[in-house]
Amino acid sequence: MKEKAQDPMLDVVTKVLSTLGTTNVKNYTMFKRYVSAQEKKADAAQKDVQLRDPHQRLRKMKYEGKILKMNIAEMYPEN
C-alpha cells in the first residue's frame, strides 16, 4: 500500500483534480455574479421603461387630442 500511495502519478492526478475543483468553484462563482449582474440590469431597464411609459402615453393622448380638435373642414373642401 505504501508503494501505491507514494506513486508520483497519483500525486500528479491529485494535484490536477484539486486544481480543477478550485477552478470550477471560481468559474461557478464568477458565473453566478455575472448572472446576478445581468438580472439587475434587466430589472433596471424594465423599471426605466415602466417609468417612461406613463409619460409616453400622456404625450400620445395630448397629440391625439390636438388632432381631434383640428378643423378638417378646411383641409378637404367638398366641391
N, C-alpha and C positions, 0 to 999 in steps of 0.2 A: 504494500500500500504506500510505503514511504517513497518508493521509486516512482510510482504513478503520480503522487502528489507533487513531486519535485520536477515533473516533466516541463521543460521550457515551453512547449507548445500550449500546455494548459495555462501557463501564465499569460502568454500572448492572447489566447482566446478570452480569458477572464478580463484582461485589460480592455480588449476591443468591445466586449459585451458591456462592460462598465461604461466605457465612453459612449457607446450607442445609447445606453439608457439615459445617461446625463444629457446627451444631445437631444433625444426625443422629448425629455421633460422641458428643456429650454425652448425647443420648437413649439411644443404644445402651449407653453406659457405665452410666447410671442404671438402665436395664432389666436389665442384666447383674447389677448389685449387688442389685437387688430380687429377682431370681430366686434368687440365691445366698442371700440372707437367708431367703427362703421355704423353700428346701431345708434350711437349718439348723434352722428352726423345725419342719419336718416330721420331721427326724431326731430332734430333741429330744423331740418328742411321742411318736414311736414308741418311743424308749428308755424314756420315762416309763411307757408302757403295758406294756412288757416287764418293767420293774422291779416294777410293781404287780401284774402278772398272777400270779406265784407266791404272793403274799400273798393274793390273792383266792381262788385255788384252795385254799390251805390253810384259809382260813375256811370255804369251802364244804364241804370234806371234814370239818372239825370239826362243822359244823352237821348234815351228813348222818349222821355218826357218832352225834351226840346223838339224832337222830330214830330211828335204828335201835336204840338202846339203850332207847328208851321202852317201857314196858309198855302195850301197846294192848289187852290183855285187859280191863282195867277201863273202857276207853272204849266198847267195844261189847259189852255183855254178851249172851250168847246165851240166849235165852228159849225 
